[in-house]
Amino acid sequence: MNNSEEMSVAIVGCGFVADYYMATIEHYPHINIAGVFDIDAKRLKTFCDFYQLDAYESFEAILANSNINIVLNLTDPRSHYEVSKQCLEKGKNVYSEKPLAMSYEDAKELVCLAEKKGLHIHSAPCSLFGNLAQTLKSAVSGKVCGDIRLVYAELDDGMIHKQPYKMWVSKSGAPWPYKDEFEVGCTLEHAGYYLAWLVAMFGRVEKVIAFSDCLIKEKVHDQELTPKYTADTSLATLVFSEGVVARLSTTIVAPSKRSLQVIGEKGVLEVDDCWNNNGSVYFRRLITIRRKTFLSPIRKKLKSVCGEKMPTTSGGKTKMDFLLGVDGLRKTVLGEKSKADSQFALHVNEVALALQYSGRDGVLYRPESELSSHCKK
Ligand SMILES: NC(=O)c1ccc[n+]([C@@H]2O[C@H](COP(=O)([O-])OP(=O)(O)OC[C@H]3O[C@@H](n4cnc5c(N)ncnc54)[C@H](O)[C@@H]3O)[C@@H](O)[C@H]2O)c1
């Protein structure tokens, strides 16, 4: 191992998702988890004991530690902005769980602050760098299905409010934070999974036409939600700079479906589940026989660009490598250009916010953020 490539990473917030990050740590010899901090002392001790990691006595101890190169912000979404801001102010690069922030103004401030300081702030999701997304991206750029006109994407997460979510606990024992999940809303939590892929393949989102609403008002009976009626469904049409149009649904009301169809002149590329990074990309060719043209009933499995299977989390619905993004940030800090840099994270965040808050009257929204810097120096 070349030690000059190793980076010390401090984790802030070690709740439910922190276990997902630890699931693939043995595949990352250049990531040194230097320590962990959580405002919940009990949770911090449980997590550190489980993984044999060191606990910091305070957040300030991380900020004051000059050996820390990257802070991995795994706090709840409404704490992201404050935690990330303080880290950037103290000269730390940040990898944030999604969303980057709860408002576009806050997200932009973080990205501009990072730029001003010569730092980087990247954000989840990182499944864009997984086997599945890279195979799809290669098929799109290789025009396997010809020129692309339309994309249908569904991030429908199976009637969560009906599920026994109180029984869901992470490997090291953190409960699934259902109150926070319902309050933040599934669009801010999930739309980014497909938005990141679509922006990486088809460019900037030029226009959003969207509707969102809280369709199930009484999801939780044992707690008061704040806000009470966060949208649990968003339905959107997105127009990309390369002219492609996409329909994206993000909901917890419809049955589970996380599929994608990329519709081209020669046929359709299909993905069954964007949360399974070792899943396959399929192609259905458009066939003409005599006087009829139709899609082949046989799906051809495309060869994966990564060859072998990548490490992923095991158990649960997600089969992803959450550390891929942190390792990408490590490489960016070392000087490698990233396709999912701070501006990319800002753009995905801005579009997700537009979908989430489009409301029941619907909106036509034109994102402001570019895929290159527009922060004033
Ligand atoms: N739960 C999931 O299934 C899931 C999956 C993928 C991504 N995520 C994302 O991961 C992030 C964290 O989600 P989670 O499910 O782990 O939430 P969680 O509530 O289980 O964990 C968040 C942790 O952050 C701690 N925390 C909050 N503010 C803090 C602060 N200022 N300093 C230190 N610690 C602080 C809390 O005490 C808690 O332990 C969210 O952004 C979420 O969108 C969650």
The ligand as a Tripos MOL2 file, in Angstrom:
@<TRIPOS>MOLECULE
LIG
   44    48     1     0     0
SMALL
NO_CHARGES

@<TRIPOS>ATOM
      1 N1        -31.8460    4.7890    6.8000 N.am      1 LIG1
      2 C1        -31.5630    4.3920    5.5750 C.2       1 LIG1
      3 O1        -32.0430    3.3420    5.1210 O.2       1 LIG1
      4 C2        -30.6310    5.2050    4.7280 C.ar      1 LIG1
      5 C3        -30.1370    4.6440    3.5410 C.ar      1 LIG1
      6 C4        -29.2830    5.4060    2.7570 C.ar      1 LIG1
      7 C5        -28.9500    6.6820    3.1630 C.ar      1 LIG1
      8 N2        -29.4520    7.2250    4.3060 N.ar      1 LIG1
      9 C6        -29.0660    8.5890    4.6780 C.3       1 LIG1
     10 O2        -28.1100    8.5100    5.7090 O.3       1 LIG1
     11 C7        -28.2070    9.6360    6.5770 C.3       1 LIG1
     12 C8        -28.3470    9.1580    7.9920 C.3       1 LIG1
     13 O3        -29.4860    8.3410    8.0590 O.3       1 LIG1
     14 P1        -29.6460    7.2570    9.1820 P.3       1 LIG1
     15 O4        -30.7150    6.3660    8.7380 O.co2     1 LIG1
     16 O5        -28.3440    6.6930    9.5840 O.co2     1 LIG1
     17 O6        -30.1910    8.2110   10.3680 O.3       1 LIG1
     18 P2        -30.1070    7.9620   11.9330 P.3       1 LIG1
     19 O7        -31.0500    8.9040   12.5410 O.co2     1 LIG1
     20 O8        -30.2310    6.5140   12.2370 O.co2     1 LIG1
     21 O9        -28.6230    8.3880   12.2960 O.3       1 LIG1
     22 C9        -28.1910    9.7200   12.3400 C.3       1 LIG1
     23 C10       -27.2180    9.8220   13.4990 C.3       1 LIG1
     24 O10       -26.6480   11.1390   13.4840 O.3       1 LIG1
     25 C11       -26.5350   11.5750   14.8280 C.3       1 LIG1
     26 N3        -26.4410   13.0380   14.8060 N.ar      1 LIG1
     27 C12       -27.4020   13.9380   14.4900 C.ar      1 LIG1
     28 N4        -26.9110   15.1920   14.5480 N.ar      1 LIG1
     29 C13       -25.6070   15.0830   14.9020 C.ar      1 LIG1
     30 C14       -24.5520   16.0200   15.1040 C.ar      1 LIG1
     31 N5        -24.7630   17.3300   14.9800 N.pl3     1 LIG1
     32 N6        -23.3470   15.5500   15.4520 N.ar      1 LIG1
     33 C15       -23.1420   14.2160   15.6080 C.ar      1 LIG1
     34 N7        -24.0840   13.2750   15.4270 N.ar      1 LIG1
     35 C16       -25.3000   13.7030   15.0720 C.ar      1 LIG1
     36 C17       -27.7730   11.0360   15.5290 C.3       1 LIG1
     37 O11       -27.5990   10.9820   16.9190 O.3       1 LIG1
     38 C18       -27.8980    9.6540   14.8590 C.3       1 LIG1
     39 O12       -27.2260    8.6440   15.5970 O.3       1 LIG1
     40 C19       -29.3950   10.4510    6.0750 C.3       1 LIG1
     41 O13       -28.9270   11.4980    5.2950 O.3       1 LIG1
     42 C20       -30.1680    9.4730    5.2110 C.3       1 LIG1
     43 O14       -30.8200   10.1190    4.1490 O.3       1 LIG1
     44 C21       -30.2800    6.4920    5.1090 C.ar      1 LIG1
@<TRIPOS>BOND
     1     1     2 1
     2     2     3 2
     3     2     4 1
     4     4     5 ar
     5     4    44 ar
     6     5     6 ar
     7     6     7 ar
     8     7     8 ar
     9     8     9 1
    10     8    44 ar
    11     9    10 1
    12     9    42 1
    13    10    11 1
    14    11    12 1
    15    11    40 1
    16    12    13 1
    17    13    14 1
    18    14    15 2
    19    14    16 1
    20    14    17 1
    21    17    18 1
    22    18    19 2
    23    18    20 1
    24    18    21 1
    25    21    22 1
    26    22    23 1
    27    23    24 1
    28    23    38 1
    29    24    25 1
    30    25    26 1
    31    25    36 1
    32    26    27 ar
    33    26    35 ar
    34    27    28 ar
    35    28    29 ar
    36    29    30 ar
    37    29    35 ar
    38    30    31 1
    39    30    32 ar
    40    32    33 ar
    41    33    34 ar
    42    34    35 ar
    43    36    37 1
    44    36    38 1
    45    38    39 1
    46    40    41 1
    47    40    42 1
    48    42    43 1
@<TRIPOS>SUBSTRUCTURE
     1 LIG1         1 GROUP 0 **** ****
